[in-house]
Amino acid sequence: MIVKVLLKRYVPKEKESELLGLIRALRTLTTKQPGYVSGETFKRIDNPGESLVISIWQSLEDWERWVNSTERQVGDTGSGGRALGDKDGLWGVSICQKQVLGRW
């Protein structure tokens, strides 16, 4: 079943360009992964330094394989992720499935 993964990241203003580089590098790696469908990145306009990345995967297993892969971990740290802040600047992960409510 399709899942959406929501990743929130926050970095201080002086490290925003590093965050953008990290997101770009990870997106490039992610697009090559089995089960990856698509992704979008949003930047809050009312709170600089906060970003939301939404990615869509064919299954939870596909996402878990990617997030636990050596390739992702190397890409994360190799792109300056560890320098961004606590836990790579990552402070929120939600994995969601669409809920079907029926007909109205």
C-alpha positions as CSV (number, residue, x, y, z in Angstrom):
1,M,0.0,0.0,0.0
2,I,1.2,3.5,-0.9
3,V,2.8,5.5,2.0
4,K,3.7,9.1,2.4
5,V,6.6,10.1,4.5
6,L,6.8,13.6,6.0
7,L,10.2,14.8,7.2
8,K,10.6,18.0,9.1
9,R,14.0,19.6,9.4
10,Y,15.1,22.7,11.1
11,V,18.4,24.5,10.9
12,P,19.7,27.9,12.0
13,K,19.5,30.5,9.3
14,E,23.3,30.4,8.8
15,K,23.1,26.7,7.8
16,E,20.1,26.9,5.4
17,S,22.3,26.5,2.3
18,E,23.7,23.3,3.9
19,L,20.2,22.0,4.4
20,L,19.3,22.7,0.8
21,G,22.5,20.9,-0.4
22,L,21.6,17.9,1.9
23,I,18.0,17.7,0.5
24,R,19.2,17.9,-3.1
25,A,21.8,15.2,-2.6
26,L,19.3,12.9,-0.8
27,R,16.7,13.5,-3.5
28,T,19.1,12.5,-6.2
29,L,19.9,9.2,-4.3
30,T,16.2,8.7,-3.5
31,T,14.9,8.8,-7.0
32,K,17.0,5.7,-7.8
33,Q,15.5,3.6,-5.1
34,P,13.0,0.7,-5.7
35,G,9.5,1.7,-4.6
36,Y,10.1,5.5,-4.7
37,V,7.2,7.3,-6.4
38,S,7.8,11.0,-6.0
39,G,8.7,13.8,-3.6
40,E,8.2,17.5,-2.8
41,T,10.1,19.9,-0.6
42,F,8.5,22.9,1.1
43,K,10.1,25.8,2.9
44,R,8.1,27.6,5.6
45,I,7.8,31.3,4.8
46,D,6.8,32.2,8.4
47,N,9.7,30.3,10.0
48,P,13.0,30.4,8.1
49,G,15.1,27.4,8.4
50,E,12.2,24.9,8.7
51,S,11.6,22.6,5.8
52,L,9.1,19.8,5.1
53,V,9.9,17.0,2.7
54,I,7.1,14.7,1.6
55,S,8.0,11.6,-0.3
56,I,5.7,8.9,-1.6
57,W,6.6,5.2,-1.6
58,Q,5.0,2.1,-3.0
59,S,5.2,0.4,0.5
60,L,6.4,0.9,4.0
61,E,9.0,-1.8,3.3
62,D,10.5,0.3,0.4
63,W,10.8,3.3,2.7
64,E,12.4,1.3,5.5
65,R,14.9,-0.3,3.1
66,W,15.9,3.2,1.9
67,V,16.1,4.9,5.3
68,N,18.2,2.1,6.8
69,S,20.5,1.8,3.7
70,T,24.1,2.5,3.9
71,E,23.7,4.6,0.8
72,R,21.3,7.0,2.5
73,Q,23.4,7.2,5.7
74,V,26.5,8.0,3.7
75,G,24.5,10.6,1.6
76,D,23.1,12.2,4.7
77,T,26.5,12.6,6.5
78,G,28.4,13.2,3.3
79,S,26.2,16.2,2.5
80,G,26.8,17.9,5.8
81,G,23.8,16.4,7.6
82,R,25.6,15.9,10.9
83,A,26.7,19.6,10.8
84,L,23.2,20.9,10.6
85,G,22.2,20.4,14.2
86,D,20.8,17.8,16.5
87,K,19.9,14.5,14.8
88,D,20.9,16.0,11.4
89,G,18.4,18.8,11.9
90,L,15.7,16.2,11.6
91,W,13.1,16.6,14.2
92,G,10.0,15.0,12.9
93,V,9.1,11.9,10.8
94,S,5.6,10.8,10.1
95,I,4.6,7.9,7.9
96,C,1.0,8.0,6.7
97,Q,-1.4,6.0,4.6
98,K,-4.5,7.4,2.9
99,Q,-7.7,6.8,4.8
100,V,-10.7,6.0,2.7
101,L,-13.8,7.5,4.2
102,G,-16.3,6.2,1.8
103,R,-18.9,8.1,-0.2
104,W,-20.5,11.3,1.1
